[in-house]
């Protein structure tokens, strides 16, 4: 089991509807923007990017000499001695760097991470790399920033105090079990701890956390993976009748094609059992890094399903270049698609 008290492995990954319909639709874009209005920056010092940066409202070259908390040699990002009063310090920094302030422009940041040590399962690191590539593809195509392994240290320090490395681990197990009557095992765990903090310390954390309730984020893999071939067929059927959707195009304009496709997806729905391309596929219980999957699932079933979901996502990237994985269980083989496919 991946140690949740450290850098949590995000088993849910973006199911790459993002390249077109789901995340490209107007309604989905609104939902994503409501979840997080953060900062996007262009990570390049090249002169040719200067105009693009200023158009986005972010000035990467402006850093006045006025002292900030970054100049304090005691500033620390360690659990146990984290940065204190971060919001206040950040607010003062933003006064000197106004282009980075929330509201300066609508920007989305995807946050991801994985454990800091190699996986025990031989194929675990390969899967983690592919999960990360999936998110990078999504962000590149949609113009979002992606940040690897960043946590709110204020929150993390409190949350970590419930973990098995903390002296009060047993005490927290009893507290969580008595608080949540339907908790199925006595040990403290990450999900119960998170809910406990949201319930018991709502005033402290609630304003910084957005709970989405209008979109199906669960994406349970056993319900989704078996439908991927049918979903592909449904989309191809739409494209057969709409020649503009078959047009090859640059990645960067994919969202315009998603908007064109949206009217044809109205009957697909957005929730459970929808035949839209899944936005998130959550491989709960599979534990690809440790290999210690939940015994209710066969290990081979987990690994094959991950392979299928990743290749299904990859096909949406490859499509712009005229290629496809014909077999979702075969990651190494791609074949060229005829021009104007699937006319």
TORDREN-986309 format. One record per residue: x, y, z of N, C-alpha, C in turn; residue in three letters; residue number from 1; chain. Coordinates in steps of 0.05 Angstrom, whole numbers, plus 5000, padded with zeros to 4 digits. Atoms other than C-alpha are relative to their C-alpha. Layout:
   nu   nv   nw  cau  cav  caw   cu   cv   cw residu num chaine
    X    Y    Z    X    Y    Z    X    Y    Z    ALA NUM      A
...
This chain:
   nu   nv   nw  cau  cav  caw   cu   cv   cw residu num chaine
 5017 4976 5000 5000 5000 5000 5018 5025 5000    UNK   1      A
 4985 4975 5002 5026 5069 4982 4996 5016 5026    UNK   2      A
 5003 4985 4976 5040 5109 5045 4986 5027 4996    UNK   3      A
 5016 4977 5006 4985 5161 5045 5010 5025 5015    UNK   4      A
 4992 4977 4984 5019 5204 5097 5022 5016 4987    UNK   5      A
 4979 4986 5015 5073 5223 5048 4989 5013 4976    UNK   6      A
 5010 4988 5025 5063 5242 4976 4981 4981 4988    UNK   7      A
 5021 5019 5006 4997 5211 4958 5000 4994 4970    UNK   8      A
 5002 5008 5028 4994 5171 4893 4971 5004 4991    UNK   9      A
 5026 4995 5010 4936 5196 4853 4992 4979 4980    UNK  10      A
 5008 5022 5017 4904 5133 4826 4980 5008 4979    UNK  11      A
 5018 4991 5021 4852 5172 4788 5015 5016 4980    UNK  12      A
 4986 4985 5020 4876 5198 4722 4980 5011 4980    UNK  13      A
 5018 4988 5019 4845 5242 4670 4995 4981 4976    UNK  14      A
 5005 5020 5020 4810 5196 4621 5000 5012 4972    UNK  15      A
 4994 4986 5025 4827 5244 4565 4977 5005 4981    UNK  16      A
 5022 4988 5015 4759 5263 4542 5009 5028 4993    UNK  17      A
 4990 4974 5002 4796 5326 4549 5009 5009 4972    UNK  18      A
 4992 4992 5027 4823 5324 4478 4977 5009 4984    UNK  19      A
 5022 4989 5015 4754 5336 4454 4975 5004 5017    UNK  20      A
 5027 4993 4991 4682 5329 4477 4998 5008 5029    UNK  21      A
 5007 4994 4972 4679 5325 4552 5012 5026 5010    UNK  22      A
 4989 4976 4988 4728 5377 4574 5000 5023 4981    UNK  23      A
 5001 4978 5018 4724 5417 4511 4973 5013 4998    UNK  24      A
 5027 4989 5002 4649 5428 4517 4999 5025 5018    UNK  25      A
 5003 4975 4985 4626 5495 4543 4993 4995 5029    UNK  26      A
 5008 5005 4973 4592 5465 4603 5022 4988 5017    UNK  27      A
 4978 5012 4985 4652 5423 4622 5022 5021 5006    UNK  28      A
 4980 4979 4995 4699 5482 4614 4992 5018 5023    UNK  29      A
 5009 4983 4978 4656 5523 4661 5004 4985 5026    UNK  30      A
 4996 5015 4976 4658 5467 4712 5029 4999 5008    UNK  31      A
 4972 5001 4994 4733 5460 4707 5010 5027 5011    UNK  32      A
 4991 4974 4991 4743 5535 4714 4990 5006 5027    UNK  33      A
 5011 4995 4973 4698 5536 4775 5015 4984 5021    UNK  34      A
 4985 5016 4981 4740 5482 4808 5025 5014 5009    UNK  35      A
 4974 4988 4993 4805 5520 4805 5007 5023 4982    UNK  36      A
 4991 4977 5016 4822 5590 4782 5028 5006 5010    UNK  37      A
 4973 4997 4991 4897 5587 4788 5017 5013 4978    UNK  38      A
 4981 4986 5018 4959 5611 4751 5012 4982 4980    UNK  39      A
 4985 5014 5021 4988 5590 4685 5024 5018 4993    UNK  40      A
 4977 4985 5008 5058 5612 4668 5014 4985 4977    UNK  41      A
 4984 5013 5021 5101 5598 4606 5028 4997 5010    UNK  42      A
 4974 5005 4989 5164 5565 4630 5021 5001 4979    UNK  43      A
 4979 4995 5019 5212 5595 4581 5009 5028 5002    UNK  44      A
 4990 4973 4999 5257 5655 4581 5004 5011 4972    UNK  45      A
 4994 4991 5027 5258 5661 4506 4984 5025 4993    UNK  46      A
 5012 4974 5007 5242 5729 4477 4974 4996 4984    UNK  47      A
 5024 5004 5017 5191 5700 4428 4975 4994 5016    UNK  48      A
 5023 5006 4984 5146 5681 4486 4990 5025 5016    UNK  49      A
 5006 4977 4984 5144 5751 4515 4972 5010 4996    UNK  50      A
 5026 4990 5006 5081 5773 4480 4978 4982 5011    UNK  51      A
 5020 5019 4990 5043 5710 4497 4997 5002 5030    UNK  52      A
 5001 4998 4971 5061 5718 4570 4985 5025 5008    UNK  53      A
 5013 4976 4992 5038 5790 4574 4970 4999 4993    UNK  54      A
 5028 5003 5007 4973 5772 4538 4985 4985 5021    UNK  55      A
 5013 5016 4979 4958 5722 4593 4999 5015 5026    UNK  56      A
 5001 4984 4976 4969 5776 4644 5021 4993 5021    UNK  57      A
 4980 5008 4981 5028 5742 4678 5027 5011 4991    UNK  58      A
 4974 4988 5007 5093 5781 4679 5022 4984 5014    UNK  59      A
 4979 5017 4988 5149 5731 4690 5026 5014 5004    UNK  60      A
 4974 4986 4998 5204 5783 4686 5000 5021 5022    UNK  61      A
 5002 4979 4980 5180 5828 4741 5004 4989 5028    UNK  62      A
 4995 5008 4973 5211 5817 4810 5014 5023 5014    UNK  63      A
 4988 4977 4988 5222 5882 4848 5018 4993 5024    UNK  64      A
 4980 5006 4979 5278 5888 4900 4988 5000 5028    UNK  65      A
 5012 4998 4974 5229 5898 4958 5002 4972 5014    UNK  66      A
 4997 5026 4986 5241 5844 5011 4973 4986 5004    UNK  67      A
 5023 5017 4995 5191 5787 5017 5008 4977 5018    UNK  68      A
 4994 5023 4983 5186 5724 5059 5020 4981 4987    UNK  69      A
 4981 5017 5014 5228 5689 5005 5029 5008 5008    UNK  70      A
 4973 4990 4993 5287 5731 5029 5007 4991 5029    UNK  71      A
 4996 5008 4973 5280 5703 5100 5015 4973 5001    UNK  72      A
 4985 5026 5000 5334 5649 5112 4986 4979 5016    UNK  73      A
 5014 5020 4983 5287 5615 5162 4976 4988 4986    UNK  74      A
 5023 5011 5015 5234 5602 5109 5005 4971 4995    UNK  75      A
 4996 5029 5002 5224 5527 5109 4974 4987 4988    UNK  76      A
 5023 5014 5012 5179 5479 5070 4998 4971 5011    UNK  77      A
 5000 5027 4989 5189 5419 5116 4976 4997 5019    UNK  78      A
 5021 5006 4980 5133 5385 5155 5014 5001 5027    UNK  79      A
 4987 4995 4974 5147 5404 5227 5008 5029 5003    UNK  80      A
 4992 4971 5000 5174 5473 5209 4991 5012 4974    UNK  81      A
 5010 4989 5025 5129 5495 5151 4999 5030 5001    UNK  82      A
 5004 4971 5002 5118 5566 5127 4975 5006 5016    UNK  83      A
 5023 4991 4984 5071 5600 5177 4988 5024 4987    UNK  84      A
 5015 4977 5011 5017 5650 5157 5005 5003 4970    UNK  85      A
 4995 4999 5029 5025 5632 5084 4982 5019 4986    UNK  86      A
 5019 4982 5014 4962 5669 5062 5008 5029 5003    UNK  87      A
 4992 4972 4996 4986 5734 5093 5026 5006 4985    UNK  88      A
 4975 4996 5014 5056 5726 5065 4996 5001 4969    UNK  89      A
 5006 5001 5029 5029 5708 4996 4986 5026 4991    UNK  90      A
 5015 4975 5006 4982 5768 4998 5019 5023 4996    UNK  91      A
 4981 4978 5002 5040 5815 5010 5017 4997 4975    UNK  92      A
 4984 5005 5024 5080 5782 4954 4984 5008 4975    UNK  93      A
 5017 4993 5023 5021 5791 4906 4997 5030 4996    UNK  94      A
 5001 4971 5002 5019 5865 4921 5023 5010 4983    UNK  95      A
 4977 4993 5016 5088 5868 4890 5000 4987 4973    UNK  96      A
 5002 5015 5025 5070 5819 4834 4971 4997 4992    UNK  97      A
 5029 5001 5004 4998 5837 4816 4991 4983 4976    UNK  98      A
 5009 5015 5023 4997 5800 4750 4994 4970 5007    UNK  99      A
 5004 5027 4991 4997 5734 4789 4975 4996 5017    UNK 100      A
 5023 5001 4982 4936 5751 4831 4977 4985 4987    UNK 101      A
 5024 5013 5010 4874 5708 4825 4981 5021 4990    UNK 102      A
 5018 4980 5012 4825 5744 4780 5014 5016 4979    UNK 103      A
 4986 4985 5021 4879 5774 4736 4994 4987 4973    UNK 104      A
 5008 5014 5024 4857 5722 4686 4990 4973 5008    UNK 105      A
 5010 5027 4994 4820 5656 4684 5021 4979 4993    UNK 106      A
 4978 5019 5005 4874 5603 4692 4994 4975 5016    UNK 107      A
 5004 5026 4987 4873 5530 4711 5027 4986 5004    UNK 108      A
 4976 5015 4993 4928 5491 4746 4993 4972 5008    UNK 109      A
 5004 5028 4991 4929 5415 4750 5023 4993 5018    UNK 110      A
 4981 5009 4980 4963 5387 4811 5002 4970 5000    UNK 111      A
 4997 5029 5000 4992 5317 4811 5025 4993 5017    UNK 112      A
 4977 5009 4984 5043 5275 4848 5001 4970 5002    UNK 113      A
 4998 5029 4995 5068 5206 4865 5020 4996 5023    UNK 114      A
 4982 5004 4978 5109 5173 4919 5029 5004 4992    UNK 115      A
 4972 4992 5007 5183 5192 4923 5019 4976 4996    UNK 116      A
 4982 5024 5002 5210 5120 4922 4991 4983 4977    UNK 117      A
 5007 5018 5022 5212 5068 4866 4978 4981 5008    UNK 118      A
 5022 5019 4995 5152 5021 4860 5012 4972 5005    UNK 119      A
 4992 5027 4995 5159 4951 4887 4989 4982 4977    UNK 120      A
 5012 5015 5023 5114 4924 4831 5017 5006 4975    UNK 121      A
 4982 4995 5023 5159 4915 4769 4988 5019 4979    UNK 122      A
 5012 4983 5021 5109 4950 4723 4989 5026 5012    UNK 123      A
 5012 4977 4987 5089 5003 4774 5011 5027 4990    UNK 124      A
 4988 4974 5009 5138 5058 4753 4992 5006 4971    UNK 125      A
 5009 4996 5028 5118 5047 4680 4972 5012 4999    UNK 126      A
 5027 4990 4999 5045 5058 4697 5000 5029 5011    UNK 127      A
 4999 4973 4989 5062 5120 4739 5009 5020 4979    UNK 128      A
 4991 4983 5022 5100 5149 4680 4978 5005 4980    UNK 129      A
 5021 4997 5020 5042 5136 4633 4977 5017 5011    UNK 130      A
 5021 4984 4987 4992 5166 4683 5008 5030 4998    UNK 131      A
 4990 4973 5001 5036 5228 4686 4999 5011 4972    UNK 132      A
 5001 4991 5028 5042 5232 4610 4971 5007 4992    UNK 133      A
 5028 4995 5006 4966 5228 4606 4992 5028 5009    UNK 134      A
 5007 4974 4990 4959 5290 4649 5015 5022 4985    UNK 135      A
 4984 4980 5015 5015 5327 4612 4987 5004 4972    UNK 136      A
 5014 4998 5026 4980 5312 4545 4975 5018 5003    UNK 137      A
 5025 4985 4995 4915 5339 4574 5006 5030 5003    UNK 138      A
 4994 4972 4995 4946 5403 4599 5013 5014 4976    UNK 139      A
 4988 4988 5024 4987 5415 4536 4979 5008 4980    UNK 140      A
 5020 4996 5020 4927 5409 4491 4981 5023 5008    UNK 141      A
 5019 4980 4991 4883 5454 4534 5013 5026 5011    UNK 142      A
 4987 4976 4992 4935 5505 4552 5000 5005 5030    UNK 143      A
 5000 4998 4971 4935 5490 4627 5029 4995 5010    UNK 144      A
 4974 5005 4988 4995 5490 4673 4997 4974 5017    UNK 145      A
 5000 5024 4984 5014 5426 4710 5023 5003 5020    UNK 146      A
 4979 4998 4979 5052 5425 4776 5002 4973 5014    UNK 147      A
 4996 5027 4989 5082 5361 4804 5008 5002 5030    UNK 148      A
 4994 5002 4972 5081 5347 4879 5001 5026 5015    UNK 149      A
 5002 4976 4984 5057 5410 4912 4977 4996 5020    UNK 150      A
 5020 5003 4980 5019 5409 4977 4997 5025 5017    UNK 151      A
 5004 4979 4980 4989 5459 5025 5013 4990 5025    UNK 152      A
 4986 5010 4977 5039 5450 5081 4984 5003 5026    UNK 153      A
 5017 4996 4977 4990 5479 5132 4981 4976 5004    UNK 154      A
 5019 5022 4999 4939 5426 5115 5014 4973 5003    UNK 155      A
 4985 5025 5000 4990 5371 5103 5010 4993 5028    UNK 156      A
 4989 5006 4973 5020 5378 5172 4978 4989 5019    UNK 157      A
 5023 5010 4983 4952 5369 5206 4992 4972 4991    UNK 158      A
 5009 5026 5011 4932 5312 5159 5020 4978 5007    UNK 159      A
 4979 5020 4995 4999 5276 5168 5001 4991 5029    UNK 160      A
 5000 5007 4971 4990 5277 5244 4981 4976 5005    UNK 161      A
 5018 5023 4997 4937 5223 5233 5012 4974 4989    UNK 162      A
 4988 5022 5014 4984 5177 5195 5015 4981 5018    UNK 163      A
 4987 5021 4983 5019 5113 5219 5028 5007 5010    UNK 164      A
 4974 4992 4990 5085 5149 5229 4998 5019 5024    UNK 165      A
 5005 4980 4979 5053 5197 5280 4995 4985 5026    UNK 166      A
 5003 5013 4974 5052 5182 5355 4970 4995 5007    UNK 167      A
 5028 5002 4993 4976 5191 5358 4984 4983 4980    UNK 168      A
 5013 5016 5021 4960 5142 5302 4977 4983 5011    UNK 169      A
 5021 5017 4988 4922 5093 5347 4977 5016 5011    UNK 170      A
 5021 4982 4990 4885 5150 5380 4982 5010 4978    UNK 171      A
 5016 4990 5022 4863 5177 5313 4982 4978 4989    UNK 172      A
 5017 5022 5009 4838 5108 5293 4975 4998 5016    UNK 173      A
 5023 5001 4982 4792 5107 5353 4981 5024 4995    UNK 174      A
 5016 4975 5004 4769 5179 5341 4984 4998 4974    UNK 175      A
 5014 5001 5026 4753 5167 5268 4979 4978 5000    UNK 176      A
 5019 5022 4999 4718 5101 5282 4975 5008 5015    UNK 177      A
 5023 4991 4984 4674 5133 5335 4984 5023 4986    UNK 178      A
 5013 4978 5014 4659 5193 5290 4984 4990 4976    UNK 179      A
 5014 5010 5024 4641 5154 5227 4991 4971 5006    UNK 180      A
 5011 5026 4991 4596 5096 5248 5002 4979 4978    UNK 181      A
 4998 5020 5022 4601 5063 5179 5028 4994 4991    UNK 182      A
 4972 5006 5006 4677 5061 5179 5005 4971 5003    UNK 183      A
 4999 5029 5001 4695 4990 5161 5024 4987 5014    UNK 184      A
 4977 5011 4987 4763 4982 5195 5010 5021 5021    UNK 185      A
 4994 4983 4978 4793 5010 5259 5023 5019 4997    UNK 186      A
 4976 4983 5003 4858 5041 5233 4992 5027 4988    UNK 187      A
 5003 4973 5012 4864 5115 5216 5008 4997 4970    UNK 188      A
 4993 5001 5029 4864 5125 5140 4996 5028 4989    UNK 189      A
 4999 4973 5012 4873 5183 5093 4972 5012 4994    UNK 190      A
 5026 4989 5007 4801 5189 5069 4983 5008 5024    UNK 191      A
 5015 4993 4976 4769 5187 5137 5012 5025 5014    UNK 192      A
 4986 4977 4988 4821 5236 5163 4993 5026 4985    UNK 193      A
 5007 4976 5016 4806 5284 5106 4972 5009 5005    UNK 194      A
 5028 4993 4995 4731 5281 5117 4997 5011 5028    UNK 195      A
 5001 4991 4972 4741 5290 5192 5008 5030 5002    UNK 196      A
 4991 4972 4999 4780 5355 5181 4980 5019 4987    UNK 197      A
 5019 4983 5013 4728 5381 5133 4975 5004 5017    UNK 198      A
 5024 4999 4983 4672 5366 5183 5006 5015 5026    UNK 199      A
 4995 4989 4973 4705 5385 5249 5015 5027 4999    UNK 200      A
 4986 4975 5001 4749 5442 5225 4992 5016 4974    UNK 201      A
 5011 4988 5024 4704 5470 5171 5008 5029 4997    UNK 202      A
 4994 4971 5001 4717 5543 5189 5028 5005 4991    UNK 203      A
 4972 4997 5007 4791 5533 5179 5007 4993 4971    UNK 204      A
 4992 5010 5026 4793 5495 5114 4980 5003 4977    UNK 205      A
 5021 5001 5021 4726 5501 5077 5004 5020 4978    UNK 206      A
 4997 4979 5021 4741 5566 5041 5021 4994 4979    UNK 207      A
 4978 5006 5019 4802 5535 5008 4994 4974 4985    UNK 208      A
 5006 5026 5013 4767 5471 4984 4974 5003 4985    UNK 209      A
 5024 5001 5016 4717 5464 4928 4991 4972 4997    UNK 210      A
 5012 5027 5003 4671 5404 4930 4981 5000 4976    UNK 211      A
 5016 5001 5024 4644 5387 4862 4978 4979 5004    UNK 212      A
 5022 5018 4997 4575 5355 4863 4983 4997 4975    UNK 213      A
 5017 5000 5024 4547 5366 4793 5013 4984 4977    UNK 214      A
 4987 5015 5021 4596 5323 4754 5009 4973 5011    UNK 215      A
 4993 5027 4991 4611 5248 4757 5031 4997 4999    UNK 216      A
 4971 5003 4999 4683 5246 4780 5010 4972 5009    UNK 217      A
 4992 5025 4988 4683 5177 4811 5013 4982 4979    UNK 218      A
 4988 5014 5022 4695 5141 4745 5010 4972 5008    UNK 219      A
 4992 5027 4991 4697 5070 4775 5009 4983 4976    UNK 220      A
 4988 5013 5023 4742 5031 4729 4986 4975 4990    UNK 221      A
 5014 5025 5009 4703 4965 4729 4975 5006 4984    UNK 222      A
 5024 4992 5015 4642 5002 4703 5007 5013 4973    UNK 223      A
 4993 4985 5024 4681 5041 4650 5015 4985 4979    UNK 224      A
 4981 5012 5020 4735 4999 4618 4986 4982 4980    UNK 225      A
 5014 5018 5018 4687 4948 4589 4983 5015 4979    UNK 226      A
 5016 4985 5019 4650 5004 4552 5017 5016 4980    UNK 227      A
 4983 4983 5016 4710 5036 4518 4997 4994 4970    UNK 228      A
 5003 5006 5028 4702 4999 4452 4974 5011 4989    UNK 229      A
 5026 4989 5008 4629 5018 4449 5000 5030 4997    UNK 230      A
 4998 4970 5001 4645 5091 4464 5014 5008 4974    UNK 231      A
 4985 4994 5025 4696 5091 4407 4981 4998 4976    UNK 232      A
 5019 5004 5023 4643 5063 4359 4980 5023 4998    UNK 233      A
 5020 4979 5000 4593 5116 4380 5011 5026 4989    UNK 234      A
 4987 4975 5010 4642 5173 4367 5006 4998 4970    UNK 235      A
 4994 5004 5029 4663 5144 4300 4974 5003 4983    UNK 236      A
 5026 4998 5014 4589 5139 4280 4993 5030 4996    UNK 237      A
 5005 4971 5002 4581 5214 4295 5017 5012 4978    UNK 238      A
 4981 4988 5018 4643 5231 4255 4995 4992 4971    UNK 239      A
 5007 5008 5028 4620 5191 4194 4980 5019 4987    UNK 240      A
 5021 4983 5011 4562 5239 4186 5007 5030 5001    UNK 241      A
 4993 4972 4997 4599 5304 4202 5029 5004 4990    UNK 242      A
 4974 4999 5012 4657 5318 4155 5019 5020 5015    UNK 243      A
 4982 4981 4986 4683 5378 4196 5014 4987 5024    UNK 244      A
 4988 5013 4977 4696 5332 4255 5022 4981 4992    UNK 245      A
 4979 5018 5010 4740 5288 4211 5025 5015 4991    UNK 246      A
 4977 4984 5009 4786 5345 4192 5023 4998 5019    UNK 247      A
 4976 5000 4983 4857 5338 4217 5007 5028 5007    UNK 248      A
 4995 4973 4991 4879 5396 4258 5022 5000 5021    UNK 249      A
 4979 4998 4980 4932 5422 4305 4988 4994 5028    UNK 250      A
 5009 5006 4973 4928 5400 4378 4987 5024 5013    UNK 251      A
 5007 4976 4986 4920 5471 4401 4972 5010 4994    UNK 252      A
 5027 4991 5007 4853 5480 4367 4979 4978 5005    UNK 253      A
 5018 5023 4995 4822 5415 4393 4974 5008 5013    UNK 254      A
 5024 4993 4986 4772 5450 4437 4978 5010 4981    UNK 255      A
 5021 4991 5019 4737 5482 4377 4986 4977 4988    UNK 256      A
 5013 5024 5011 4724 5412 4350 4982 4987 5021    UNK 257      A
 5016 5010 4978 4698 5391 4418 4973 5015 5001    UNK 258      A
 5025 4985 5000 4647 5447 4415 4982 4992 4977    UNK 259      A
 5016 5009 5023 4626 5424 4346 4987 4973 5005    UNK 260      A
 5010 5027 4994 4616 5353 4372 4978 5001 5021    UNK 261      A
 5018 4999 4976 4577 5374 4434 4971 4996 4993    UNK 262      A
 5028 5004 5006 4508 5379 4401 4992 4970 4995    UNK 263      A
 5006 5028 5007 4514 5306 4379 5003 4982 5025    UNK 264      A
 4996 5016 4975 4529 5283 4451 4979 5005 5021    UNK 265      A
 5020 4992 4980 4468 5311 4485 4986 4975 5012    UNK 266      A
 5014 5024 4990 4436 5242 4491 5019 4981 5015    UNK 267      A
 4980 5018 4986 4501 5212 4520 4998 5003 5030    UNK 268      A
 5000 4995 4972 4490 5243 4588 5027 5007 5011    UNK 269      A
 4975 4992 4988 4544 5263 4637 5008 4983 5024    UNK 270      A
 4995 5015 4975 4538 5216 4696 5008 4971 4995    UNK 271      A
 4995 5029 5001 4544 5142 4710 4987 4987 4976    UNK 272      A
 5009 5015 5023 4536 5097 4650 4996 5017 4975    UNK 273      A
 5000 4983 5024 4543 5155 4601 5018 4988 4979    UNK 274      A
 4982 5010 5021 4573 5138 4534 5018 5022 4989    UNK 275      A
 4979 4981 5006 4615 5201 4533 5027 4988 5007    UNK 276      A
 4973 5009 4991 4689 5190 4536 5004 5008 5029    UNK 277      A
 4999 4994 4972 4704 5186 4610 5021 5022 5006    UNK 278      A
 4981 4978 4992 4736 5247 4642 5020 4989 5020    UNK 279      A
 4982 5012 4981 4766 5208 4700 4994 4970 5002    UNK 280      A
 5003 5029 4995 4778 5133 4707 5016 4994 5025    UNK 281      A
 4988 5003 4974 4792 5115 4779 5005 4970 5006    UNK 282      A
 4993 5028 4997 4829 5050 4790 5002 4993 5030    UNK 283      A
 5001 5006 4971 4808 5041 4862 5007 4971 5006    UNK 284      A
 4993 5027 4992 4838 4980 4896 5022 4987 4984    UNK 285      A
 4981 5014 5018 4889 4966 4841 5029 5002 5010    UNK 286      A
 4973 4997 4989 4953 4993 4875 5022 4992 4981    UNK 287      A
 4981 5009 5020 4997 4989 4813 5029 5003 5010    UNK 288      A
 4972 4995 4991 5059 5015 4850 5009 4978 5019    UNK 289      A
 4992 5020 4981 5060 4966 4908 4994 4972 4989    UNK 290      A
 5008 5026 5010 5026 4910 4870 4981 4985 5019    UNK 291      A
 5018 5012 4980 4984 4895 4932 4971 5008 4996    UNK 292      A
 5027 4992 5007 4917 4902 4899 4980 4987 5019    UNK 293      A
 5022 5011 4984 4851 4891 4935 4994 4972 4989    UNK 294      A
 5003 5027 5008 4838 4816 4934 4973 4995 4985    UNK 295      A
 5025 5003 5015 4768 4827 4905 5004 5003 4970    UNK 296      A
 4993 4998 5028 4803 4843 4840 5023 4982 4993    UNK 297      A
 4977 5015 5009 4850 4799 4800 5021 5020 4990    UNK 298      A
 4979 4982 5008 4917 4833 4790 5001 5004 4970    UNK 299      A
 4999 4998 5029 4916 4817 4716 4978 5018 4989    UNK 300      A
 5023 4983 5008 4848 4850 4710 5006 5029 5004    UNK 301      A
 4992 4972 4995 4875 4914 4741 5020 5010 4978    UNK 302      A
 4979 4990 5018 4937 4918 4697 4990 5002 4971    UNK 303      A
 5011 4999 5027 4900 4901 4632 4981 5023 4997    UNK 304      A
 5019 4978 5001 4846 4952 4648 5014 5026 4999    UNK 305      A
 4984 4975 5001 4898 5006 4661 5011 5003 4972    UNK 306      A
 4988 5000 5027 4931 4988 4595 4979 5010 4979    UNK 307      A
 5022 4993 5018 4864 4994 4558 4993 5030 5003    UNK 308      A
 5008 4972 4995 4846 5060 4590 5021 5020 4991    UNK 309      A
 4978 4982 5008 4914 5091 4577 5002 5001 4969    UNK 310      A
 4999 5001 5029 4914 5069 4504 4975 5014 4988    UNK 311      A
 5025 4986 5009 4842 5094 4496 5005 5030 5001    UNK 312      A
 4994 4971 4997 4866 5162 4522 5021 5008 4979    UNK 313      A
 4979 4994 5019 4929 5159 4478 4990 5002 4972    UNK 314      A
 5012 4999 5027 4887 5146 4416 4989 5028 4993    UNK 315      A
 5011 4973 5005 4856 5215 4424 5022 5020 4994    UNK 316      A
 4977 4983 5006 4925 5246 4422 5011 4992 4972    UNK 317      A
 4989 5010 5026 4950 5202 4364 4982 5007 4977    UNK 318      A
 5018 4995 5022 4888 5217 4323 5007 5025 4984    UNK 319      A
 4992 4976 5013 4913 5287 4308 5023 4996 4981    UNK 320      A
 4976 5006 5016 4975 5256 4277 4994 4978 4980    UNK 321      A
 5007 5021 5020 4937 5203 4237 5007 4972 5008    UNK 322      A
 4993 5027 4991 4952 5142 4280 4980 4991 5021    UNK 323      A
 5018 5011 4980 4915 5095 4326 5012 4974 5011    UNK 324      A
 4994 5026 4989 4927 5037 4374 4976 4983 4992    UNK 325      A
 5024 5016 5008 4881 4985 4339 4991 4981 5022    UNK 326      A
 5006 5019 4978 4885 4939 4400 5007 5015 5026    UNK 327      A
 4995 4984 4975 4877 4975 4467 5017 4985 5020    UNK 328      A
 4982 5015 4982 4916 4919 4501 5029 4999 4990    UNK 329      A
 4974 5000 5012 4976 4930 4456 5011 5029 4998    UNK 330      A
 4991 4973 4999 5013 4994 4474 5022 5006 4979    UNK 331      A
 4977 4996 5017 5071 4983 4426 4993 5003 4970    UNK 332      A
 5007 5000 5028 5033 4979 4361 4981 5023 4993    UNK 333      A
 5018 4979 5011 5004 5039 4323 4998 4996 4970    UNK 334      A
 5004 5002 5029 4976 5039 4253 4990 5026 4989    UNK 335      A
 5009 4975 5012 4964 5097 4205 4970 4999 4993    UNK 336      A
 5028 4998 5007 4893 5121 4193 4997 5012 4972    UNK 337      A
 5005 4987 5026 4866 5137 4123 4993 5029 5004    UNK 338      A
 5008 4972 4999 4858 5211 4109 4970 5001 4998    UNK 339      A
 5029 4996 4999 4787 5235 4123 4986 4976 5015    UNK 340      A
 5012 5021 4984 4776 5175 4169 4981 5012 5021    UNK 341      A
 5010 5025 5011 4723 5149 4184 4978 5004 4979    UNK 342      A
 5021 4995 5021 4686 5173 4122 4990 4974 4988    UNK 343      A
